[in-house]
């Protein structure tokens, strides 16, 4: 029975869902209802099997036309610990 415990533990660990991938979407644009580039990015990721709410989180960061504003957000973006930053 003791010999089976590591196997039971390994099966439980393998059964846990993986953490979703985090993407920081950083743009100079204004936040809008349907930014075309972000819409295309989401569609491309879905084609690859990455779906928001399932295995993907996209955090959006908008500069509203100001590079200075994005520079001020740099620390917050990095503290969010994204897996990748898309600009």
N, C-alpha and C positions, 0 to 999 in steps of 0.2 A: 504494500500500500504506500509506503514512504517513497518508493522508487517512482511511483506514478505522479506524485505531487509536482515535480518540475514540469512534466508534460501538461498537466491541467493548467498550471500557471502560464505556460507558453501559449496555450490555446486561447486563454482569456486575453492575454496581451495582444495577440494577433487579431482578435475579434474587435478590439477597440477601434473606432473610426479615427482616421488620420485627421490632424488639425487642418483646417482649410488654408490654402495659400492666400497670403495677404499681398495685395498690390496697392501701391500708393500711386494714384493718378494725379500728376501735378501739371497744371495748365495755366497759362497766362490769361486764358479766356475768362469770361463772366460765367458764373454758374447759370445754367439754363435748363429748361425742362428736358430737352433732347439734344445735347451737343452731338453733332454727327460723328466726330472722331471717337468719342467714348461709346456711342452706340455701335459703331463698327468694331471697336475693340471687344466689346461684350459679345458680339456675334461671332467674332473670330475665336474667342476663348471657348464659347459654347461649342463651336465646331470641333474644337480639340478635346471636348469633354469636361471643361471647367465651367461650372454653373454657379452663379451667385446664390448664396444661401445653402448650397450643397457642399461644395469643396473649394469655393472661392469667395474672398471678401475684397471688394474694391473700395478703398478709402479715397475720396476725391478732395483735392486741395486746389482752390481757385485763386489766382492772382488778381483777377479783375483788372487786367491790363497793367499791373504794377509788378515789375521785377523786384522792387524793394519789399513789397508785401510778401512775395514768395521767399525772399531771403530771411525775413523775420519768422517765417513758418518752418524753416529748415530744422530747427531743434525739435519741434513738435512732430514733424514728419519722421525724423529718425527715431524719436522715442516710441513711435507707434510700431516700430520694428517690422516694417514690411519685408517680404521676401524679395521683392523687386520694386524699383521705382520706375515708372513710365512717365516721360516728359514729352 
